[in-house]
Amino acid sequence: IAKQLSFSVRQLQRHLQQQGTTYQHRMQEVRRVLAEQYLKDRHLNLQEIALLLSYSEQSAFQRAFKQWRNITPLQWRQQVQ
């Protein structure tokens, strides 16, 4: 990412620090937003969504989602639809 932005890794870290965030935190935000978009698509099952978000296992995705929203991905999907 740093290279694509023409930053050194350290410059990117400093820039994110100035914004009060970290690379890891931003990646989790992106994953959460994408997860919610993917869950709205009824054609995608949880395994496919986990793979799209680069989780090694569906259970890892489900744990992360529950931390973000305090409900499971399936419960969230049912509430939104």
N, C-alpha and C positions, 0 to 999 in steps of 0.2 A: 504494500500500500504506500509506504513512504517513497519508494522508488517511483511509483506512478505519479505521485504528487511532486516529484522532484525535490524531496526532502531527504535528509539523512534520518535514520531511525531516531536518533536523539532529538532532532528538530521536531519530528512528529510527536514524540513523547512530551516535549516542552509545550508544544501548541495545544495538545489535548489537556495537559495539566493546567494551562492558563484558562481553559474552558471548564475546569473542574471535573474532568472525566478521564477515563483511561481507554486504551484501545479495546481491552476486554469488555469493558462496560458498553462501549459503543457497539461492539459486535453482538452482544446480548440484546441490545435494543433493536438492532436490525433483525435478528432472528425472531424476536417477539412479534414485530410488525409483520414480517413475512409469514410467520406461523398463523397469525390471525387471518391474513389474506388467503392462505392455503386452506384453512379450515372452513372458509366460506364456500369453497369449491367441493361440493358433495361427491365429485368423481374421484377425489384424492382420499386414499385411506391413510391412517396414521403412520403406517410403515413408509409409505411414499413421502409423506410430509417430513418425517424424520430424516430420510435420505436426502431430500431436497435441501434441508437445513444443515446437512453435514454431521448429523448425529450418527454414531456408530450403531446405536440400537434404538428401537422405538421406546423402550423404557426410559432411556436417558432423556429423550425429548419430552416424554410425559412428566418426568420429575421436574425438568426445567420449566415447563409450562405451568405446572402447579405452583412453583415458586413465584412465577410472574403474576399469576391471576388468582391464586388460592382455590382454583377449581381445576378439574381435569380437562384436557382438550375436548373430550366428548361432551362433557357438561357445558363447556363454553359454546361448542358448535350447536347444541340443542337450544341454548338461550338466544343465540343470534338468529337462528333460522326460524 
